[in-house]
C-alpha cells in the first residue's frame, strides 16, 4: 500500500514531466520520497487504512474510490480502491472485509489485496470499540519501457520488475453516533522491493516502511436540518514530514454535504457529497496545491461511491455521515 524511495545518485535515465520534478527534489546524497496513496475523502474511505473500521458498520458496505493527482503531469499518481465489509453472526461482534488498492505512478504500479477482520469487544449504549487485523499481499511492478533512457542497452533496465510481498496490519477504532477515533498501522513489514548499487550506475532502493494513522471526527447538531462534522487525520512515516489533514463538512437534511479541507503545507480542498438514497452516497473532492506544483498542474480530483445494504430483517434508519 505504501512506498518510500531512497535515491542517492542518478546517472542513467532522462526523465520528463513529473519525474524531472521528483529528481529535482530528490537528487541529494540521500533523500526520502513518500509515495503512499493519499485520500482527501479519507473519512469515507477508512477501511483502507484501518481494518477495525468495519466493526462500526452493522450492514453490508461497498466502497469505490478513484483519485487523479496532479492533473497535466505526465506519469502523475492514479489511485483506485475497492472495499467491501459485512458483519458476521447475530450479535454483530465480528466483521469481515476485503480491500483492493491500485496505485500507479509513472512506470510503477503497486496493487494490494487484503482481507480485513474486526472484532468488537466493547459495545455499550451505542459506543463501540473494535480491534482489527489486515492481512494480504502487495505486488510492485516497474515497466522500464515507459522511461526515456539515456542508454537503452543498459542491463539494469533490460527486464521489468515484478515483486510480491506480504502485508499485515492492525488497528483500533472507537465510535458512537457522533464521534469516532482510530489508530492503525496498515502494514508492519519493512519490505525492500528493489536495490541497485554501483559506482557508475544508479544507486537506489525502494522499500516499504510502517505508516501510522491517527483519525478522529465529531458530528455537531447546528439545527434540526444541519449537522457539522470537523475531522482530522495525522499520518506519520519515518523519513518524511508529518502529514496532517483537517476538514469540516456541513450536512443538510441528511442529503447534501459541502465542506473544505487543508493538508498541511500541501493543498486546500473542496468537498461535495450527495445521498442518492438511504443506501447510496456519492462524493467529489478537488485539491488545489499550495506548493509550486500547482503552476504545472490543474490540481487533483477524487470521487467516491458507497453502497450500504442492510441485512435481512434490518433497515437503515439514517444515512451514515462517516
N, C-alpha and C positions, 0 to 999 in steps of 0.2 A: 504494500500500500504506500510505502514511503521510500524515498531515496535521498541520500546525501552524497554528493560527489566531491571528492578532493582532487584538485588539479594543481600539479607542481610545475610542469614545464610543457609548453605546447610548441612543437616544431613541425608537425606533419601535415595538418589539413588546413585548408582555407574554408572558413565558414562564411555564410551570408545571413542577412536578416537578424533573427533572434540570436543565433549562435555567435555572431560577431559581438553583440552587446554583452552576452554572457561572458565571453572571453575577456572583454574589456574590464569587467568587474572581477574576474577570477584569476587572471594571469599574474599572480604574485608567487612567491616561493611556495606558499601553501595556503589555500583558502577553501571555505566550505560554501556550497550552494544547496540550500534546502529546496527539494523538488517534490515534496509530497503533495497530493491533491489538496486544494483548499476550496472551501464552500462558503459563499455568502449566506445562503439559507441553511446553515448548519443546524438551526433549531428545528427544521423539518426533515433532517437527514441524519438524525442522531445515531441510528443503529450502526452506521458505517464505522464510527469511531468508538462507540460504547455499546457492547453487546447486552449489557444489563438493561438498556432502554426497552427491550422487547417485553420485559416483565410488567411495564406500565400500561400496556395496551391489552384490554380484555376483548379483543376481536382479531380477526384475520386482517393483516395490514400489508398493503403493497405500496412500494415507493419507487419512482423512477426520476433520476436527476441527470441533466446534461449541462455542461458548462464549457463555454468557449472563452478562453482567457487571452487578453492582449490581441484583439482582432486587428488584422492587417499585418501582423508579424508572420513571416514565413516560418513554419515549424512551431507555432505557438501552442501552448498546452490545450489539449482537448480531453475532457474528463466526462465519464459517464458512470452511473451507479444504478444498480437494481437491488432492492431489498424486499424480503417477504418474511413475515413472522406470524405466529399464531400461539395462543395459549393451549396447553395440553392438560387434560384432566378436568374434573368437575370443579375443583376448588381454585383454579387459575393460579396455582402457585408455581407452575412450571411453564416455560415458553420456549419454543424452538424457532429458529430463523435461518435465513440464508442471505449472504451479502456477496454481490458481484461488483467489482470495480475495475474499470479500464481507464488508464491514464497514458495519453500519447503526447510526447514532447519531441519534436524534430524526428530524428531517426530511431528514438527509443519508444517502446511500447511495454508497459507493465500492466499485467492483468492479475487479479487476485480473486479467489473463490474461497469463502469461509463459511463454516457452519456456526451459528450463534446459539448459545444456551443461556437462559435466565432462570434463576430460582428466587422467588420472593419469600424471604424468611421472616419478614415483619409486615403485617397488614392489619392496621387498626384505625377505625374511624376514617377511612379514606386515605390514610397515609401509608405508603408502601416503601420498603427498602428491598432492592433486588441486587443480587450478585450475578455477574455474567461472565461467560467464557467465550472466546472466539478461537477457532482452530481451522486451518486450511492450508492452501498453498498459493504462492505467487510466482509468476513467470515473467522474467525480464528479457525482452528481445531487442536487439540493435541491428538495424538494417543500414550497413555502411554504404550501400549504393545510393542512398539519399544525400550523402555528403559530397561536396565538391573538393576532391582530394588534390593536393599538390603533386603527389606521386601515386598514380593509380596502380602501380605494381608493388606497392608496399605490402609485405606479407602480413603485417599486423591488421590490415583491413581487408584481407582476402576472403575471410569467412565471417558470415554474420554470427552474432552472439545470441544464444538462447539458453537461459539458466533458470532452473526451477529451484525454489527454496520454500521451506516450511514457514508457517505463520501461526503463532499462538499469542493470544492477548487476553486481557481481563478488564473488568470494570465494575463499578458500584454506582447505583442510581437510586435517588430518593425522589418521590413525587407525591403530591396530593392534588386537589382540584385547582390550586392556584400557583403552587411553587414546585420547582424541580431543581435538582443539583446532581452533578455526577462527576466522577473521576475515573479515568481509564488510561490504559496503555494498550493500544491495539496490537502491538507486536513486541514481544520480549527479545526476539533474536536480533543480533547484530550480524547480519549476513553480508559477506563480501561477495559481490557479484562479478567484479571484473578488476583485473590488475595488470598493468604493463610497466616494466622497469627497464631503463636503458639510458646510456649516456647521450646517445644521438637521437633516439626516438622519444616519443612522448612518455612521460611517467605519470600515470593516472590510476585511480581506483574508484570504484563505485560501490558503496556499501549502504546497508540499511541500519539506522540507529533507532533506539527507542524514542518514541514520541509520547509526551504526557499531555493529556487533555483535561481541562477543568471547565465545566459548563454550569450555568445557572440562569434561572429566569423566574419572573413573578408576574402574575396577572392581577391588575387592579381594576375595580369597577369604577369607571368615571361617572357613568349613569346607567340606567336600565338597558340602554341600547349600545353603549360604548364601553369597550374594555381597552386597557393599555397594558402592554407587556414589554418591559425592558428585559434584555437578556445579554449575556456575555459569554465569551469563550476565550480561554488562555491556552496557548499551545507552546510547549517547551521541548526543544531538541538540542542536544549538545552540539556546539559549533555554529549555531545560528541564533540570530536575535529572537527574543521572546515575541511571539505574535499574539496580539490582543485584539479581539473583535468585540465591539459594543454596538448594540442595536436597540431600537424602540419601535414597536408596531402597535397600531391602533386597529381595533376590530369593531366593525359597525354591524349591528344586528345579526351577529354570527354569520355574516355573509361575505363581507368585503374587508380586506386588510390592506393598509398602507403603512409604510414605515421607512426608516433610514438606518444606515449602519456606518460605522467607522472602523477601519482596520488600521491600527497604529502604524504611522509612517509608511502607509501603502496606498489606501484607497478610501473613498467615500462612496456609499451605495444607496440606491433607491430600490425599494421592495414593494411589490403589489401582489395580492393574492385574492382568489375568489373561491367561495364554496359553491361548487356546481350543484351539490345536493348535500344531504346529511352524511353521505358516504364518500364524496369525491371533493378533492381540493386541488387547485392549480395555482402555482406561484411563479413570479418572474422577478429577476433582480438585474440591475445594471451597476457595474463598478466603474467609477471614474478614478483613474490612478492619480495620486498626489505626488508622484515621482516624475522624473524626466521621461519615463517610458511613455507617458500619455502623449508626448509630442509626436510619437511614431505609431500610435495605436488609437483605435476608436473605442477603447475601453474593453470591458469584459461582460459577457452575458450569461445568464443562468436561468434555467427553467426546471420546475419540479412538479410532479403529478403524483398524488396519493389517493389510494382507494382503501376504504375500510369496510369490511363485510362482517356483520355480526354473526355469531354462531347461532345454531338452531335454538330457538326458544328465548333468544335475547334480542334487544333492539338498541339502537344508538339514540340516546336522549339529546345530546347536543354535539355538534362537530368539535373536534379537538383543536385547541389553539397552540399546542406544542406536541 
